């Protein structure tokens, strides 16, 4: 199982995928707001989304898993 993790702490302001979606390497999957900047989080590998672990408005820390892929 592959995972997409946050590379910084911030608040989730947009979730761009849902369970069942196919993603490509480098595709934006979540957008975080940190220090008044919008920071897109990208999938490091291609795969199918099995679970979205965050919702809009959630606060995440660096290293928290946002999405799991198969």
Secondary structure, DSSP 8 states (H G I E B T S, - for coil): -EEEE-SS-EEEEEE---TT-EE-TT-EEEEEEETTEEEEEE-SS-EEEEEE---TT-EE-TT-EEEEE-
